[in-house]
């Protein structure tokens, strides 16, 4: 079948966008993997579907799949792209709410800049000692819609993100589902630099919205960086994380950054794939 698609990116984190408000699409993991393949398909870190809402509180439902075909509860950069795409195909306004597997997300669209609130972070764990091949290492973790491990480093540019990220992602300490892994460098009292190994992509990406959020919250706790935190990502953009704090609980967590249309097209999708 011929499948119409839109390609978008949020700070370099790129996605295949599909309109499934008719619920006519039922893609297999192998088909999703093919669509995200950079050599044989469209290419993307993930795939997003716009679907009808299941609640009167929301205008749309967002489904997110990693490039390996696995479904994830949330994607911060993907949610910003979803906002603009849903606004375009569904006639949404500049502000609306949509459903994700991680909870209800509210969005505010101002041109190519999109600000979304994230579900309340949970499962905070600080200063855990984890045995790695290179020795025992201090790792922090928090769930910002999906699980994230955070490691503080004096020089994020010197980190072997692929190998160290892969080891931590599959480490028994984070079993059975594994974790995303973020390497964080303090730039100044307002800014951090983050590099992220993404679960499901199984590689470093140019940005990760839930990852920079997790990194900003951990940096607030351990490096005393106040809200809003400016976060530089590998793709060259700077994202902004703002939040409130009540004791050990974070509330009103917002992620702001660009969401850009790249191109539209059609692709032949074989039913036999998968």
Beta strands, then each sheet from edge to edge (+ up, - down):
strand 1: 2-10
strand 2: 13-19
strand 3: 46-51
strand 4: 60-66
strand 5: 71-72
strand 6: 95-100
strand 7: 103-110
strand 8: 113-117
strand 9: 122-132
strand 10: 135-143
strand 11: 147-152
strand 12: 180-186
strand 13: 191-198
strand 14: 203-205
strand 15: 229-233
strand 16: 238-246
strand 17: 249-258
strand 18: 260-268
sheet 1: 5+ 4- 3+ 2+ 1- 18+
sheet 2: 5+ 4- 6- 7+ 8- 17+ 16- 15+ 13+ 12- 11- 10+ 9-
sheet 3: 5+ 4- 6- 7+ 8- 17+ 16- 15+ 13+ 14-
end
